[in-house]
Amino acid sequence: MYRVVLIDDERMIVEGLRRVIPWQDYGCAVVGTAEDAASGAALIRELRPHIVFTDIRMPGQDGLTMLAGYPY
């Protein structure tokens, strides 16, 4: 099972992705969500997901900058 993290500053988007996509059909499980880049980066370090879906434009720090700072 692939671990998935969803990161978006709009809670409605995160909940929509979580509910609408049949994650189990794709061998995935949403293991965490975050509403900004700082908490998203912390969640990625903690949970070490296989897949990250992130908003690119978020207040404070954008999703691409957040991922660029993550040590793979």
Backbone hydrogen bonds in HBPLUS format (Angstrom, degrees):
<---DONOR---> <-ACCEPTOR-->    atom                        ^
c    i                          cat <-CA-CA->   ^        H-A-AA   ^      H-
h    n   atom  resd res      DA  || num        DHA   H-A  angle D-A-AA Bond
n    s   type  num  typ     dist DA aas  dist angle  dist       angle   num
A0002-TYR N   A0027-GLY O   2.71 MM  25  6.07 165.4  1.73 158.5 157.6     1
A0029-ALA N   A0002-TYR O   2.86 MM  27  6.23 143.8  1.99 170.9 174.5     2
A0050-HIS N   A0003-ARG O   2.89 MM  47  5.27 135.8  2.09 128.7 141.4     3
A0051-ILE N   A0003-ARG O   3.08 MM  48  6.37 161.7  2.12 162.1 163.9     4
A0004-VAL N   A0029-ALA O   2.90 MM  25  5.85 157.8  1.95 153.7 151.0     5
A0031-VAL N   A0004-VAL O   2.82 MM  27  5.76 154.2  1.89 152.7 160.1     6
A0005-VAL N   A0051-ILE O   3.01 MM  46  6.48 149.5  2.11 150.8 160.2     7
A0053-PHE N   A0005-VAL O   2.93 MM  48  6.30 167.8  1.94 168.0 172.0     8
A0006-LEU N   A0032-GLY O   3.12 MM  26  6.58 156.7  2.18 149.4 153.4     9
A0034-ALA N   A0006-LEU O   2.94 MM  28  6.48 144.0  2.08 153.7 161.6    10
A0007-ILE N   A0053-PHE O   2.76 MM  46  6.14 154.6  1.83 160.9 167.8    11
A0055-ASP N   A0007-ILE O   2.84 MM  48  6.24 139.5  2.00 149.2 162.4    12
A0008-ASP N   A0034-ALA O   3.13 MM  26  6.55 156.6  2.19 156.0 154.2    13
A0013-ILE N   A0010-GLU O   2.98 MM   3  5.50 129.8  2.24 112.0 124.2    14
A0014-VAL N   A0010-GLU O   3.31 MM   4  6.75 159.6  2.36 152.8 158.1    15
A0015-GLU N   A0011-ARG O   2.95 MM   4  6.20 171.3  1.96 158.4 160.3    16
A0016-GLY N   A0012-MET O   2.86 MM   4  5.93 150.8  1.94 139.6 148.6    17
A0017-LEU N   A0013-ILE O   2.92 MM   4  6.15 166.7  1.93 156.5 158.7    18
A0018-ARG N   A0014-VAL O   2.95 MM   4  6.13 157.5  2.00 148.3 155.4    19
A0019-ARG N   A0015-GLU O   2.92 MM   4  6.05 153.0  2.00 147.0 153.2    20
A0020-VAL N   A0016-GLY O   2.83 MM   4  5.72 166.3  1.85 157.4 161.2    21
A0023-TRP N   A0021-ILE O   2.88 MM   2  5.52 127.9  2.15 110.7  94.7    22
A0025-ASP N   A0022-PRO O   2.90 MM   3  5.56 134.7  2.11 119.0 130.6    23
A0026-TYR N   A0023-TRP O   2.97 MM   3  5.40 148.1  2.07 110.8 120.3    24
A0028-CYS N   A0023-TRP O   2.99 MM   5  4.97 161.4  2.02 137.3 135.9    25
A0027-GLY N   A0024-GLN O   3.04 MM   3  4.94 164.9  2.07 106.6 109.5    26
A0040-GLY N   A0036-ASP O   2.89 MM   4  5.93 144.6  2.02 143.7 155.2    27
A0041-ALA N   A0037-ALA O   2.80 MM   4  5.94 159.5  1.84 151.2 154.7    28
A0042-ALA N   A0038-ALA O   3.16 MM   4  6.40 159.2  2.20 144.2 149.7    29
A0043-LEU N   A0039-SER O   2.94 MM   4  6.06 151.7  2.02 140.2 148.1    30
A0044-ILE N   A0040-GLY O   2.90 MM   4  6.16 154.3  1.97 149.9 156.8    31
A0045-ARG N   A0041-ALA O   3.03 MM   4  6.29 163.1  2.06 149.8 153.7    32
A0046-GLU N   A0042-ALA O   2.97 MM   4  6.16 152.6  2.04 144.0 152.0    33
A0047-LEU N   A0043-LEU O   2.79 MM   4  5.85 174.8  1.80 157.0 158.7    34
A0048-ARG N   A0044-ILE O   2.82 MM   4  5.17 147.2  1.93 138.2 145.6    35
A0063-GLY N   A0056-ILE O   2.90 MM   7  4.33 146.0  2.01 113.6 123.6    36
A0061-GLN N   A0059-PRO O   3.01 MM   2  5.77 133.6  2.24 103.9  90.8    37
A0066-MET N   A0062-ASP O   3.06 MM   4  6.31 157.0  2.12 150.5 157.7    38
A0067-LEU N   A0063-GLY O   3.03 MM   4  6.25 158.8  2.08 145.1 149.7    39
A0068-ALA N   A0064-LEU O   2.89 MM   4  6.07 148.5  1.99 144.6 154.0    40
A0069-GLY N   A0065-THR O   3.24 MM   4  6.42 139.6  2.41 144.2 151.9    41
A0070-TYR N   A0067-LEU O   3.08 MM   3  5.18 161.7  2.12 106.7 112.2    42
